[in-house]
C-alpha cells in the first residue's frame, strides 16, 4: 500500500509514494516534478468546457489502430464476399471499443498506473510472465498487417515486389525516428491528414457506387452470419477493431497529462477522455463502414468487368485500388498507396509505444524506442517474408486475416484484467465501475470469448473430419487440439475467478476517503509520468538544474 510524505522536495507539497512490488516502499515518488513544462500539457484546476482541448490526443493515437492496414484488408474482404451483411460487426465492435477504451483511460487517470503495471503488481511471476508473452504476441500480430500494408503500398507506388517491400519496411524505423525529432504531434497531424485522404476518397466513391441505403441499414442493425466463412471473417473484423495492445496503450497515454488530483478533477478527466475517445472512434467507424460499403457495392455491381470480378473474388490491399477508379482514375493506385503507406506507418508508432509500455509495465524494463521498434518489426518481418515468398500477395493478404484472428483470441487476456481492476473498489475507490457498466462490459467479454471458442471448436472439428483420413492422426490431433482449447479456457477461467488481492495507492480515492486514511492535503496536482512523456517524445529534453 502506498504512503505519503510531507514536504517532498522541500516544497511543502505532498507526494504519493509507490511500493516496489515486494512490500517495501520506494524512495522515488510515483509522480515527480521535472521542472520542465515544455512537453507537458497542463489541465487547469477549474471547471470549464475548454479543459476538453487539453485532453485531446490519446484517443486519436489509439484510434489509428482502428484504421490500420489490417482493418482495411478485413473490411475489403467483408464487403467483397458478404456485401453489407457484416456491417453490424463494425457497429458492435465500435460501441464495445468505446466502452472498453474508456475503462482503460479511467484506470490510468484514477490510479496513476497503466494496465501492464497493474498486472505486474497483482499477479505472481508465472501468470505475469504468461500475460507478458501474450501481450508481446499481440503487438507482433498487430505489426504484421502494418508490414504487409507498407509492402503493398511500396508495390503500388514504385512497383517493388511484395517480398522486397517486406524487407524494406525495416528501414521505416529509422525514418520514423528521424521524423519524431520534430515532435510526435506534428508527425501525427501529417499522418492523420494522409489517412483521412483515403477516407475522403472512399466517401466520394460512395456516391458513384450508390449502395442501396436500406441494405446498408439492414447490414448495420440486423445481425447475421451465413456460414463458417462468415464467422471467421466476423472474428477477424472484431479482432481488427478491438485490439488487446490498445488497452495497454490507452491506459498509459493518459498519464502524460497534468491532471488535478481532486475528486472533481479526476471525474472530469474520465468524462473528457470518454468524449474524446467517442469522437475519434466515430471517425474510425465511418471510415470502416465506407470501405465495406464501397467494396460491397462495387463487387456486387452487374456492370463489373471480368478483370474486376476476378479481383473481387480474391480481394486484398494490393488489388483494391480499382475500387477508387471512378473517383481518381489512373491516380487511384498512387493515392491509395500513399494513404496505405501513411496508415501503416502511423500504426507503427502506436504499436511501438504499446510494446514499450508492455515491456516496461510487465518486466520493469525499458528499451530505447529504436531498439524496441526494430525488434518488433523483425519478429513481424520473418513470417511476412516467408508467406510473401511462398504465397505472393494473396498469401500475404491471408496472413493479415490470421493476425486479426490471433488478436481476437488474445483479447480476453488483456480485457479480463482490465474489467477486474476497474471494477475493484480497493483499486479504483469511488471511481470503480457501476453495476450497469460492469454488466455491460462482462457481457461484451463473454460474447467475445464464446464466439472465439465456437469458431475454434467448429473449425477444428471440420478439419479433423474432412482433412485427416488416418485414424491415428485424427486421435493425435484431436488430443492435441482439445488440450490446447482446455488450456485456453483454463487460462480465461483463472483470470475471471481469481480475486484481486492487492490494493492500489491512494491516488485512486476521493477526498473523504483519503482523509479517513490519514492524508491531510488531498487536493494534490499530479504531474505527468516522466517515463510516459519520454516514450512519447523521444526528442532531446532539456535538463534543468
N, C-alpha and C positions, 0 to 999 in steps of 0.2 A: 504494500500500500504506500502511496506517496505521502510525503510530509511537506511542510512549508517552513521556510526560514525567513526571518525578518531582516531588513536592511541588506538585501542581496546586492552585492557590488557597492555597498556604502550609500546607495541612493534612497534607502527607506522604502523601496517598493518590494513587496513580497514576491518571491519566485517559487514556483512549484517544482519540487524535486521528484525525480523518477527512479524507481528501483532498477537495479541492473539485471534483474531476471533471476537472481539466486537468493533473493530475500534481503540483500544489502541495499543500501541507498547510495546512489552515485552522487559525487560532489558537483557534477555538471547539471545545471537546470535543464529541464526538458525544452524550455523555450528561452532563448537567450537574446539579449540585445546586442546587435553587432555595431550599432552606431552608424551604419551605412544605409541611408534612406534611398539611394539611387534606384535600386531594383525592387523596392518594397512598395506594395500597394496598401495604403492605409485607409481603413474604413472609419469615418468619423463616428465618435461616440454620441450620436444624436439620431433621433427618429426623422428620417427623410427618404422619400422615394428615390432621390438622387444617389443614395447609397448603392442602389442596384448596379450602377455602372462600375462600381469598384469590384463587384463580384463577377463581372463578365470575364470569361477566359477559359476556366477549366472545363465547363460544359461543352464549349465549341471544340476544344482539343480532343475531348473524349468522343464527340460526335463524328470526328474524322474517321474513326474506326467503323462507323455505320455506312460510310460511302467509299469504302476501300475497294480494290480490285476484286476481292472475294465476294463482296456484295454485288458488284456489277455482274460477275460471272454467274452467280446463282440466280439473280434477277433475270438475266437474259435467257437462261435455260428454262426458268419457270414460265416466262411468257411464251417462249417458242414451243414448249411441249404441252402446256396446260392453259394457254391463253390467260384469262383473268382469274382462274379458279383458285389460285394460291395467294391472291392479294390479301385475303383475311389473315394470313400468317404474318404479313408485314404489319398490319394494324395491331394484331395481338402482341407481336414482338415489340413494337414501338411503345405501346402502353406499358407492357411489362418492363421494358428498358427504363422508362421514365421513373417508375416506382423504385426499381432496383438501384438505378444510378443515384436517385435522391437519398436512399438509405446509405449508400457508400459515402456520399458527401457529408451526410449527417454524422456518420461515425467519426470522420476526421475532424469536423468542426467541433463536435461536443467533447471528444476525448483528447484531442491533440496528438493522436497516433493513427497511422493508417492501417489497413486491414492486415497486411503481412506482418506488421509489428505485433498486432493483437494475437495473431496465430502463434507467433514465436513465444509470447508471454503465456498463452493459455494452454498450449498442448505440450506434451512431453517430447523428447528428442525424436523418437521414431515417427510418430504421426506428423510432427512438424517437418521432418525431412521428406516424408512422402508427399505432403502437401506442397513443399517447395519444388520437388521434382515435377509434380503435375502442373504447377504454375509455370515452370520453365518450358514444359512441353507445349502449354497453351500459347506462350509467347512465340515459340518457334512455329507452331501451327498457324499463328496469325501472320507471321513473316513470310510464309511460303507463298500466299497469294500476292503479296507485295513484290516478291522476287519475280514471280511469273508475270505479273501485270506489267512490271517495268520492262521485262524482256519482250513482251508483246508490243509495248509502246515503242521500244527501240527498233523492232521489226517493222512497224508501220512507218516510222519516221525516216529510218536510214536503211531499211531492208537488210538488217543484220539477222542472221539465223537465230532462232529462239534459244538454242543451246549456248550460242556465243553470247547472247544478251543476258542469259542467266549468269554467266561468268562476270560480265561487265557490271552487273548490279553491285558487286562487292566494292567497286570504286565509289559508289554513291555515298558510302560512309565518309570519305574524305571531302566530297562536295558539300554534304550537309554540315559537317563541322566548320568548313570554311564560311558557309552562309550564316551559321549560327553566331559567328563573331559579330555580326551586325545587329544581333538581338533576335530572340526567338519570336517575339511578337510581330516584327516586320516580316519575318520569314513566313509565319502563319498566315498573315494577310495576303501575301503573294500567292501562296499555295491555295488558300481558300478561293481567291479570285479565279485561278485556273480550274479548280474543281467545279466551281459553280458555272463556269463556261459550258461544260458538258451538260450540266443541269438545264441551262437555258436552251441549249440545242435540242435536248430531248423534249422539253416543254413545247418548243416551237414545232417539233416533229409530231406532237400530239394532234396539232391542227391539221397536218397532212394525213396522218394515219387515220384520224377520225374514228376512234373507238366508240362503240355504242355505249352511251352513258349508263343505261340500265344494266348492261352486262358488267361494266366496271363496278357499279354499286353493288350488284349481286355478288361479285367476287370479293368485295371488301367485307360484306356483312353476312354472307351465307357460307359457313364453314363446310368444306367438302374435301375428301381425299379419295381419289379414284385410283386404286391400285397401289401395289407396294412401291413402285417407282415414284409415285406422288408423295408417299410417306417419307421416303429417303430425301427427296428434294425439299420437302417441308422442313425436315430436321436440319438440313444444311442451310436453309433460309433462316431458321431460328438461330442456328449456331453462328451465322454470319452477322446477325443483328445483335444478339445478347452475348457478349464475349466475356469470358472469365477474367482476362487480363485487364479489362476496363474497370472492374470493381476495385482492383488494387490501385490502378492509375487514378481514378477519380477521388478515392479516399485520401490519396497523398497530395494531389494537386491543390486541394482546398487549404492545405497547410501553408501555402505561400502567402496568404493574406494576413494582414494585421487586423484582427477582429476583437472588438470589445468583449471582455470575458464576463460581462454581466449577463443575467438571465435573459434580458431583453435583447442584448446584442447577439447571443447565441441563437435565440429563436428567429431573429431577423435574418441572420446568415443562412440558417437552414431554409427559410422561406424563399429568399432570393436565389439561392443555389438551385432550388427546385424550379423556380420560374425560368432561370437561365437554361437549365437542362431541358425544360419543356420546349422552349423556343428553338434551341439547337436541334433537338431530336425531331421537332416538327419539320424543319427544313430537310433533314435527312430522310424522314418519312416520305415527303413529297417527291424527293429525288428517286427513291426506290420505287414508288408507285408509278412514276412516269416512265422509268426504264422498263418495268414489267409490262405496262400498258402499251408502250411503243412496240416492244418485242412481240407481244401477243397480237396486236392489230396488224403489224406488217407481215408476220409469218403466217397469219390466217387469211390474208388477203387473197381473193380469187385471181387477181391480176399479177401475182408474183411470177417473176421469170423462173425458168428451170434452174438457173445458176443460184438464184437467191433461195429457192426452195431447198436446194442441196445444202446451202449454208445454214438454213433454219433447222434442218434435220440433225445437225451436229454443231450447234451454235456455241462459240466460245468468244473470248475477248478479241482474239486475233482476226475474227471474221465479222465482228459486229459493226464495223464502220459503215456497211451498206445500209444499215437502218437509218442513217443520217443523210443519205444521198439526196433525198428530196429537199433538204434544207441547205446543205453545204456543197452539194455537187462533188467535184473532184477533190475538194479540200476536206471531205468528210474524214478520210483516214488520217490526215495530218492533224486535224484539230482533235479528233478522238484520241490519237496517240499522245498529243501534248497533255490533254486532260487526264488520261490514264497514267502518264508518267508522273504528273503532279499528285494524283491520288495515291499512287504507290509510295512516293517519297514522303508525302505528308503523314501517311500511316506509319512509315518507318520511324518518324520522330516519336509518335505516340507509343509505338512498340518498344523503342529504346528506353524511353522514360519508364514504362511499365516494367521492363526487365530489370532496370536499375533499382526501382523501388522494391521489387520482389526479392532480389538478391540482398539488398540492404536490410529489408524487414525480416526475412526468414533466417538469414545467416549472420546478420550484423556485419556484412561485408560489402564494401563499395569499390567499384572499379571506375577507372576513367571512362567517360562516355564513349570515346572512340574504340576502346578495347571491348566494352560491352556490346556495342553495335556490331563490331567485327565478328565476335564470337557467335552472336545470334544469327547474323547473316550467313556465316559459314555453315552452321547447322541447317539452315533453310536451303542453302545453295546445293548441297550434296544430293538430297532426294529430288530436287527440282531438275538438276542437271541430268541425273540418271533417267528420269521419266522423259525429259525433253529429247534425249538422245535416242531412247528406245521407241517412245510413242509419239514423238513430234508435238505439234501444238495441241492436237486433240488430247493426247495423254497428259500434257501439262494442264489443260483445262479441267480434266477429270481430277487431277491432284488437288486443285483448288476446292472442288466439291468435297473430297475426302478430308481436307484440312478443316473445312467448315463443320463437317460431322464430328470430327475429333473435338473441336471447340464446344460443340453442343454437349457431348458426353462428359467433358471436363467441367462444365458449368456448375454442377452441384457441389463440387469440392471447393469452390470459392463462394457460391451463393449461400450454402447452408451455414458456414461460419459467420457470414455477414448477417444473416437473419437471426442467428443465435445471439450475436453480440449486440445488435441494435435493439433486440427485444429484452435485453437483460438490464434490470434496474441497477445492479451493482456496477455496471459498466457505463450506463447512459443516464443514470439518475432519473429525474423527471422528464428527460427527453427520450426515454425509451419508447419504442413503437406502441401505439394504441392497440387495443384488441382488434379493431377493424383492419388496421394496416397489417397486423400480424397474420390475420386470417387470409387476407388477400395475397400477401407475399408467399405464405406457405402453400396456398392453392396453386400459385404460379409455379413454385418449385416442384410440387408434387406432379403437376401436369408434365413438366419438362422431363422429370425422371421416368414417369410412366411411359411417355411416348418413346423415350430413348430405349427403355427396356423392351417395349413391344417391338420396335424396329430391329433391335439387335437379335432378339429371340426368333422372330419370324424369318429374318434374313438368314440366320444360321441354320435353322431347320430346313429352309428351302435349299440351301447349299448342300446339306447332308443328303437330302432326298434325291436331288436331281444331278449333282455333280460328282458324287463319290459313289462308286459301284462296289468296291471291296468292303465286305462286312467288317473286317478287322480295322481298316482305316476309318470306317464310319464310327466304330466304337471308340477308337483312339481320339479322333477329332471331337466326338461328342463329349467325352470326359474332359478333354482339354477346354473346349468351348464353354461348357456349362460350369466348369470350375472357375473360369475367368469371370463369367457372369455372377457367380456366387460371391467371388471376392469383391466385385464392383458393388453388389448390393450390400455386402457386409460393411464395406467402407462408408457407404452412404448412411447406413443404419447407425454406425458408430458415431458419426458426426451429429446425427439427429438426436440420438438417445443421450449422448454424453451431456452432463450438466456443466455449465460454466462454473469454474472453481475460483478464478482469480478476479478480484475487483479491479477497476481501473483507478487512476489517480484522481485527485479532487477536482480537476478541471471540468469533470462531467456534471457536477452538481450545481443546483441553484443556490442563490444567496442564502436562503433559510437553511438549506441542508449543510452548507459549508460552515455556517455559524454554529450549528449543532455539533459539527465535527471539530470545533475549536479554532476555526480560521477567523481572524479578526477582520482583515480587509479583503473582501471577496470581489470587489469590482475592479479586477485586475485586467489590464490590456495585454493580450498575448501577442508577441511578435512572431513573425514567420519562422518556421523551422529553417535554420540556415542550410542544413543538408538538402532540404527540398528545393530551396531557392537556388542553390548552387547547381543542382541537377538540371533545373530548368534553364538556367542562364550560365552556360559554360564559358562565357567570355571572362576575361580577367577582371576581378573585382579589386577595387582599391582597398588597401589595408590601412585602417586608421589607427593611429597610436592612441 
